[in-house]
Amino acid sequence: MLHTAADPQGLSSAVRAEINRLDANLPVFEVRTMQDILRISAEHRQFTALLIGCFALLVLVLAAVGLYGVLFYIVAQRNQ
């Protein structure tokens, strides 16, 4: 992790070169900014929340249809 006031994307090649100079066997991969990491993390949470919300809406609709069916059946039995 590197904290800088300069453009982080512009420093990635310099950081890779310095790490390669210190230890040539150390792989450097997935160089990203902290904003990118936080954005990706938030996207996963947002997708999960959206999925749970969709299932909750489906359950609510099924419950409403079930209650309507039961009430319709009870009223139809009374009318006979």
Steps between C-alpha positions, in 0.01 A plus 500: 500500500632839406369840608576784262383851423588457131303312235497133614468358149810689390703349784408138433783440252755661732377291794516182290856584395607566860344176626666312215833661594461395865381145432471372142307190611222698667197520271311827475142467385167679526636849552191702587411819679319488833201667334475209254520245782228679698281537190526127421422413863195728495378349171491153656303631798260691276437193284434288809259761638320520164469121482362479856258783419373315191444182698322699772269654240429156354415366847271798563314442172463128570369571851248753365378256233471226763299721736277611215438138404415395856267796552333442163443134593351593841266759347394253229419241767286749697307610193387147427 
